[in-house]
Structures are given as structure tokens and as C-alpha cells.
Amino acid sequence: MYKRVLLKLSGEIMCGRGGRGIEESEVIRAIDEVADVVKTLETEISIVIGGGNFIRGANVKNIDRVVADYMGMLGTLMNALYLHELLKKRGIPSFISSAISFVPVVESMSIEDTKERLHRGEVAIFACGTGEPYFSTDTAAALRGVEFNAEVLMKATKVDGVYDKDPMTNPDAQKFEHLTYDEAMKLDVKVMDMSAIAMCRDAEMPILVFNLFERGNLKKAILGERIGTMITKM
């Protein structure tokens, strides 16, 4: 069983495929999975949340890319606040740690304080990515995973792993049960940024890509059951 997990949630998790904003029913399904794990397993969980349901800096035209990326970071903060409130309603202690200071709404990130609070059973929600433009929240997830010695980076999606092509539009798409970091990078898998995979490779931190919305999948993954696609050194 994994004792320390970094869970990466994309903005799409907050709104549904192709949607915008926040769709409460979508988020509740994800949060209920997290709450069940916290209540029944002794696993430290950190969450890095994306902001693509509001804005993707790389896709914004006619303004400076740096400004657009900071706008995207604000989107992650809105998502983090929403996750925090839903966890609180379920009696799950959590806190938001931001790469950019937004006093008094959230705290600036402190590695030692975060480690201590994770050890006490609180869920850490990381907002604002790395705090720097041109770096995705996938890269932020890899970085936070390394910083806090996560045993695995779990990339939550709405498909059950990595495929050779988009399974949503290609019925003949083939799923990979396992890939090496180098194989994933050579395939240029779209489920995660290459820089994030490279960072996990350098730190030898496994990546699990799985479907969060199949009930019980997060717990199964933490307990070591074979689901999704595992990306490792060998």
C-alpha cells in the first residue's frame, strides 16, 4: 500500500470533458473518492490542481504568454478553494499551499510545515503550479511529488490509462498496461507533459494514469491493485 501519494487533478476533472467553469456533480465524485481514502486508509495525500476549466495560458491569444500563464494560476487557486471547502464539509482536514502568496486566502508554501501537516493526516492542496510561467501544472505535480517524497504520482483522468491514440474517438485504440519513462516520451503521450515525465524519470518516481471516476479506483490504486497504466524506469 502506498503511504504517500501525489494526486494530479486536471481542470477537466472540475467541469467535465470539454466544459468550462465548475460542475459541482463532477467535483463531488472526485472529492468523495479522496474522502473515502482519507477516512479508511493511512495514506498521506497531496493534490495538485490544474486550472484549464477556466483558462489555459498556452492557448490564450493576443496577450503576453507570461500574463496568460499567471491568469491560469489564478484559475488553479479558484479550484483549490472549491476543493478545500468540499473536503471541509466532509470532515476532512485540508489546507491550501500556494506557490504565489494570496494572503489571507491561502498560505505560501513551506516544505517543512507541509510535511508536518501531511503527517498529521491533513490533505495538502497545491495551487498556482510552480509559481512561474511556462511551466504546466503537470510539471508542478512532478516537482511537489519529488519535494515531498511521494511514492507515486497519480494522474487522474476520465479514461482508464494511456492509449496509442484517443480512445474517445478511436474504438480500436490499444491500452498500455505499462510503459517506461522513455517509451512514454517517445510516444509523446498527451496525458502528461514531457517535462513532467522527465522529472519523474530523473527522480525514479512512478506515474500511474487511471480513471478517477470509476468508483473505488483511487483506493484500489493506493492498495496496489493493477489498474490504469503504470509508467516506471523498467
Residue pairs with C-beta under 8 A, 6 or more apart in sequence:
1 41
1 43
1 222
1 223
1 224
2 43
2 151
2 152
2 221
2 222
2 224
3 42
3 43
3 44
3 151
4 43
4 44
4 46
4 118
4 148
4 149
4 150
4 151
5 43
5 44
5 45
5 46
5 150
5 151
5 152
5 154
5 222
6 46
6 47
6 48
6 141
6 144
6 145
6 148
6 150
6 152
6 153
6 154
7 34
7 45
7 46
7 47
7 48
7 154
7 156
7 218
8 47
8 48
8 50
8 137
8 138
8 141
8 153
8 154
8 155
8 156
9 30
9 47
9 48
9 49
9 50
9 79
9 83
9 156
9 212
10 50
10 52
10 137
10 156
10 157
11 49
11 50
11 51
11 52
11 53
11 54
11 56
11 75
11 76
11 79
12 19
12 50
12 52
12 53
12 157
12 158
13 26
13 27
13 30
13 50
13 156
13 158
13 212
14 21
14 22
14 23
14 26
14 27
14 49
14 53
14 79
14 82
15 21
15 22
15 23
15 26
15 53
16 23
16 26
17 158
17 168
19 53
20 53
20 54
21 53
21 54
22 53
22 78
22 79
22 82
27 82
27 83
27 86
28 86
29 212
29 213
30 156
30 212
30 213
31 83
31 86
31 87
31 90
32 90
33 212
33 215
33 216
33 217
33 218
33 219
34 45
34 47
34 87
34 92
34 123
34 218
35 87
35 90
35 92
36 216
36 218
36 219
37 43
37 45
37 218
37 219
37 222
38 45
38 92
38 121
38 123
39 92
40 219
41 219
41 222
41 223
43 222
44 118
44 119
44 121
45 118
45 123
45 124
46 114
46 118
46 123
46 124
46 125
46 126
46 144
46 145
46 148
46 150
47 83
47 123
47 124
47 125
47 126
48 126
48 129
48 137
48 140
48 141
48 144
49 76
49 79
49 80
49 83
49 125
49 126
49 127
49 137
50 75
50 76
50 79
50 137
50 138
51 72
51 73
51 74
51 75
51 76
51 77
51 78
51 79
51 137
52 72
52 75
53 75
53 79
54 72
54 74
54 75
54 78
54 79
55 68
55 71
55 72
55 75
56 72
57 65
57 68
57 69
57 70
57 71
57 72
57 133
58 65
58 68
58 69
60 68
60 71
65 133
65 134
66 133
66 134
69 133
69 134
70 133
72 129
73 99
73 100
73 127
73 128
73 129
73 131
74 128
76 127
76 128
76 129
76 137
77 96
77 98
77 102
77 105
77 106
77 127
77 128
79 127
80 96
80 98
80 106
80 125
80 126
80 127
81 96
81 105
81 106
83 94
83 125
84 94
84 95
84 96
84 125
87 93
87 94
87 123
88 94
92 123
93 120
93 121
93 122
93 123
94 122
94 123
94 124
94 125
95 107
95 117
95 122
95 123
95 124
95 125
96 105
96 106
96 107
96 125
96 126
96 127
97 106
97 107
97 108
97 109
97 110
97 114
97 124
97 125
97 126
97 127
98 106
98 107
98 108
98 109
98 126
98 127
98 128
98 131
99 109
99 126
99 127
99 128
99 129
99 130
99 131
99 132
99 140
100 108
100 128
100 131
101 108
106 127
107 113
109 126
111 147
111 148
114 124
114 148
115 148
117 124
118 124
118 148
124 148
126 140
126 144
129 135
129 136
129 137
129 139
129 140
130 139
130 140
130 143
135 195
136 193
136 195
136 196
138 155
138 192
138 193
138 195
138 196
139 193
139 195
139 196
139 199
141 153
141 155
141 196
142 153
142 195
142 196
142 197
142 199
142 200
142 203
142 205
143 199
144 150
145 153
145 200
145 203
145 205
146 199
146 203
146 205
150 205
151 205
151 206
152 205
152 206
152 207
152 208
153 200
153 205
153 206
153 207
153 208
154 207
154 208
154 210
154 218
154 221
155 191
155 192
155 207
155 208
155 209
155 210
156 210
156 211
156 212
156 218
157 191
157 209
157 210
157 211
157 212
158 211
158 212
158 213
159 167
159 168
159 211
160 175
160 210
160 211
160 214
160 227
160 228
161 175
161 176
161 177
161 209
161 210
161 211
161 227
161 228
161 229
162 175
162 176
162 179
162 184
162 187
162 189
162 191
162 209
162 229
162 231
163 170
163 173
163 174
163 175
163 176
164 173
164 174
164 176
164 187
165 173
166 173
166 190
167 173
167 175
175 229
176 229
177 226
177 229
177 230
178 229
178 230
178 231
178 232
179 187
179 189
179 229
179 230
179 231
180 231
180 232
180 233
180 234
181 197
181 198
181 200
181 201
181 207
181 231
181 232
181 233
182 201
184 192
184 197
184 207
184 231
185 194
185 197
185 198
185 201
188 194
189 197
191 209
192 207
192 209
197 207
197 231
200 206
200 207
200 231
201 233
204 233
206 230
206 231
206 232
207 230
207 231
207 232
208 221
208 227
208 228
208 229
208 230
208 231
209 228
209 229
209 231
210 217
210 218
210 221
210 227
210 228
210 229
211 217
211 227
211 228
212 218
217 227
217 228
220 227
221 227
221 228
